[in-house]
């Protein structure tokens, strides 16, 4: 028993002694790091590529200036300009010319011992011209059809305006028949018809989706009563990137859709792989950046409940 106690005390004493050595070494390392900070402790900066207009000569000049100023790296951010005729439009973000400019910056960053990041869209939110209607931002639309009896009734397709509030074309792809390229049925509800000032009793709302045939658009629900039938569909909202460079306009992704997010990431990464033959891991690119999510209006995904 005494022997075990002695061994425990000895072990604890040795442990504390080793901890003090480690702490002393850490103190020395911390003090030395303040005297001569490692490059990882130096600040980084946003590097605005206004209107996507950049050339390899200016890339080199600006990067050498950053290095001279003591910056450890940068985040490339392709972005547009408002009402500016001085900065001419450059190539489309992640197009051939844009990728070559990014390659030059990444190669030089590695030579200079700098780290680089890249915004994954021209301005914000996430998105670009490569985003398909299925993966674009979405909203909910509905139509109301009066059903005064037990007869079957054809439900109107919800109206989706092709113009925005300012009279400009809405950035939604439409078929020749006027319907959007992408839409999904969400639900069909039957609500008893009531006077304008009558408060709705939500317990009287009936889900009649199982009785609706989307192909024929017929509701085969034989129940007596005076009802208004609400048909809800999910389709694109038409929301675009907030301030892209002139040649980089496109829709934002559906931020509620994991598949859309994955598709966006895959597209950007696959593009970067074409200019980094030794792999992203072995390049100066250390981060991918997404700016703030600022969707407006009524945003929705068809499987949100």
C-alpha positions in Angstrom: 0.0 0.0 0.0 2.8 2.4 1.0 4.7 1.4 -2.1 1.8 2.2 -4.4 1.3 5.6 -2.6 4.9 6.4 -3.1 4.8 5.5 -6.8 1.7 7.7 -7.3 3.4 10.7 -5.6 6.5 10.1 -7.7 4.5 9.9 -10.9 2.5 13.0 -10.0 5.7 14.9 -9.2 7.4 13.9 -12.5 4.2 14.9 -14.4 4.1 18.3 -12.8 7.8 18.8 -13.5 7.3 17.9 -17.2 4.3 20.3 -17.4 6.4 23.1 -16.0 9.1 22.4 -18.7 6.4 22.5 -21.5 4.9 25.7 -20.1 8.3 27.3 -20.0 9.0 26.3 -23.5 5.6 27.7 -24.6 6.3 30.9 -22.8 9.6 31.3 -24.7 7.9 30.4 -28.0 5.2 32.9 -27.4 7.6 35.7 -26.5 9.8 34.9 -29.6 6.7 34.9 -31.8 5.9 38.4 -30.6 9.4 39.5 -31.4 9.4 37.8 -34.8 5.8 37.0 -35.8 5.3 34.0 -38.1 3.9 34.8 -41.5 0.6 33.1 -40.5 0.1 35.9 -37.9 0.3 38.7 -40.5 -3.0 40.2 -41.8 -4.8 39.2 -45.1 -6.8 41.5 -47.3 -9.8 41.5 -49.6 -8.5 41.9 -53.2 -11.3 43.4 -55.3 -11.2 42.5 -59.0 -13.6 45.3 -60.0 -15.9 44.4 -62.9 -13.7 41.3 -63.4 -11.2 43.6 -65.1 -7.7 42.5 -64.2 -4.5 41.8 -66.2 -1.4 39.8 -65.3 0.9 42.8 -65.2 -1.3 44.5 -62.5 -1.7 41.2 -60.7 2.1 41.1 -60.2 2.4 44.7 -59.3 -0.3 44.6 -56.7 0.9 41.3 -55.1 4.4 42.6 -54.8 3.0 45.7 -53.1 1.0 43.5 -50.7 4.0 41.5 -49.8 6.1 44.6 -49.3 3.3 46.0 -47.0 3.5 42.9 -44.8 0.4 41.1 -45.9 0.4 37.3 -45.6 -2.3 36.8 -48.3 -5.5 37.9 -49.9 -9.0 36.8 -50.9 -9.8 37.4 -54.5 -13.3 38.9 -54.9 -14.7 39.4 -58.4 -17.4 42.1 -58.1 -19.2 44.6 -60.2 -19.4 48.4 -59.9 -22.4 50.7 -59.8 -22.7 53.4 -62.5 -19.1 53.3 -63.3 -17.8 53.9 -66.8 -14.1 54.0 -65.8 -13.6 50.3 -65.0 -14.5 48.5 -68.2 -16.1 45.0 -68.0 -13.6 42.2 -67.8 -14.1 38.5 -68.7 -16.8 36.3 -67.1 -15.9 35.0 -63.7 -14.4 31.5 -64.0 -14.4 31.7 -67.7 -11.1 31.0 -69.6 -9.5 34.4 -69.2 -10.7 34.7 -65.6 -9.2 31.3 -64.7 -5.8 32.2 -66.2 -5.7 35.4 -64.2 -6.5 33.4 -61.0 -3.8 30.8 -61.9 -1.2 33.6 -62.3 -2.1 35.0 -58.9 -2.0 31.6 -57.2 1.3 30.7 -58.8 2.9 34.0 -57.7 1.4 33.7 -54.2 3.1 30.4 -53.8 6.5 31.8 -54.9 6.1 34.7 -52.5 5.0 32.5 -49.6 1.6 34.0 -49.4 -1.8 32.3 -49.0 -4.8 32.9 -51.1 -8.6 32.6 -50.8 -11.3 32.9 -53.5 -14.8 34.1 -53.4 -17.0 31.5 -55.0 -19.2 33.9 -56.9 -19.0 37.3 -58.6 -20.3 39.5 -55.7 -22.9 37.7 -53.5 -24.9 35.5 -52.8 -23.6 32.1 -54.1 -24.5 31.5 -57.7 -23.6 32.3 -61.3 -24.6 31.7 -64.9 -24.0 28.0 -64.5 -26.9 27.6 -62.0 -29.8 25.7 -63.5 -33.5 26.5 -62.8 -33.7 23.4 -60.6 -30.9 24.8 -58.4 -31.9 28.5 -58.5 -33.6 30.4 -55.7 -37.3 29.6 -55.3 -40.6 31.0 -54.0 -44.2 29.8 -53.6 -47.0 30.7 -55.9 -50.7 29.9 -55.6 -54.0 30.0 -57.5 -57.5 30.1 -56.1 -60.4 28.2 -57.9 -64.0 28.3 -56.7 -65.6 24.9 -56.2 -69.3 25.4 -55.3 -70.5 21.8 -55.4 -69.4 18.2 -55.4 -68.3 18.2 -59.0 -64.7 17.7 -60.2 -63.0 20.9 -61.1 -59.9 22.0 -63.1 -57.5 24.0 -61.0 -55.8 27.0 -62.5 -52.0 27.1 -62.7 -50.7 29.9 -60.4 -49.8 33.1 -62.2 -46.0 33.8 -62.3 -45.3 37.2 -63.7 -42.7 37.5 -66.4 -42.0 41.1 -65.3 -40.7 42.4 -62.0 -42.3 45.3 -60.0 -40.3 47.8 -62.0 -41.5 46.4 -65.4 -38.3 44.7 -66.3 -38.0 41.1 -67.4 -38.0 38.7 -64.5 -35.0 36.4 -64.7 -37.0 33.2 -64.8 -36.8 30.8 -67.7 -40.3 30.2 -69.2 -41.6 27.6 -71.7 -43.4 28.6 -74.8 -46.7 28.0 -73.0 -45.9 30.6 -70.5 -45.1 28.2 -67.6 -41.8 28.2 -65.9 -39.2 25.7 -67.0 -38.9 24.5 -63.4 -41.8 24.1 -61.0 -43.0 21.5 -58.4 -46.4 20.9 -57.0 -46.5 21.6 -53.3 -50.0 21.0 -52.0 -53.7 21.6 -52.6 -56.0 22.9 -49.9 -59.7 23.3 -49.7 -60.9 26.2 -47.6 -64.6 26.8 -46.9 -65.8 29.9 -48.6 -66.4 32.7 -46.1 -67.3 36.4 -46.0 -64.5 38.9 -46.2 -64.6 39.7 -42.4 -65.1 36.1 -41.2 -62.1 34.7 -39.4 -60.9 31.4 -40.8 -61.2 28.3 -38.5 -58.0 26.5 -39.5 -59.5 23.2 -38.3 -61.8 23.4 -41.4 -58.9 23.5 -43.9 -58.7 20.2 -45.8 -55.7 18.8 -47.5 -57.0 17.5 -50.8 -53.7 16.9 -52.6 -54.3 13.1 -52.9 -57.4 13.9 -55.1 -55.5 16.2 -57.5 -54.0 14.9 -60.8 -51.2 17.2 -61.8 -51.2 16.0 -65.5 -54.9 16.7 -66.1 -55.0 19.5 -63.5 -58.3 18.0 -62.3 -59.4 17.9 -58.7 -61.6 14.8 -58.2 -62.9 15.5 -54.8 -66.6 14.8 -54.4 -67.6 16.5 -51.2 -70.6 18.8 -51.0 -70.0 22.4 -49.9 -68.8 25.8 -51.1 -65.0 25.7 -51.2 -62.1 27.7 -52.5 -59.3 25.5 -53.7 -55.8 26.8 -53.3 -53.1 25.1 -55.5 -49.6 25.8 -54.4 -46.5 25.4 -56.6 -42.8 26.1 -56.0 -40.9 27.8 -58.8 -38.0 30.1 -59.3 -38.1 33.5 -57.7 -35.7 35.0 -60.3 -33.4 36.4 -57.8 -29.9 37.2 -59.2 -26.4 37.9 -57.8 -26.4 41.2 -56.1 -23.6 43.1 -57.8 -21.8 40.9 -60.3 -19.3 42.1 -62.8 -20.9 43.0 -66.1 -20.2 39.6 -67.8 -20.9 37.4 -64.8 -24.6 37.8 -64.1 -26.6 34.9 -63.1 -29.1 33.5 -60.5 -28.3 32.7 -56.9 -28.6 29.2 -55.7 -31.5 27.8 -53.6 -29.8 28.1 -50.2 -32.3 25.6 -48.7 -31.2 22.9 -51.1 -28.2 20.8 -50.2 -28.1 19.5 -53.8 -27.9 23.0 -55.2 -25.1 23.9 -52.7 -23.2 20.8 -53.7 -23.6 21.5 -57.4 -22.3 25.0 -57.0 -19.2 23.8 -55.0 -18.5 21.1 -57.5 -18.6 23.5 -60.4 -16.2 26.0 -58.8 -13.8 23.3 -57.6 -13.8 21.5 -60.9 -13.0 24.7 -62.7 -10.1 25.4 -60.3 -8.7 21.9 -60.9 -8.2 22.7 -64.6 -5.6 25.4 -63.7 -4.0 23.6 -60.7 -2.3 20.5 -62.2 -0.6 19.6 -58.9 -3.9 19.8 -57.0 -5.6 22.4 -54.9 -3.9 21.1 -51.7 -0.4 21.8 -53.1 -1.3 25.3 -54.3 -1.4 28.6 -52.5 -5.3 28.4 -52.4 -6.2 27.7 -48.8 -9.8 28.9 -48.6 -13.0 29.3 -50.5 -15.2 32.2 -49.4 -19.0 32.8 -49.6 -20.3 36.3 -48.8 -23.5 37.0 -46.9 -26.8 35.4 -47.7 -29.2 38.3 -48.5 -32.1 36.7 -50.4 -35.1 39.0 -50.6 -38.9 38.4 -50.9 -40.5 35.1 -50.0 -37.9 32.3 -50.3 -38.9 28.7 -50.1 -37.9 25.1 -51.1 -40.5 22.6 -52.1 -39.6 20.1 -49.4 -39.5 22.7 -46.6 -42.3 21.9 -44.2 
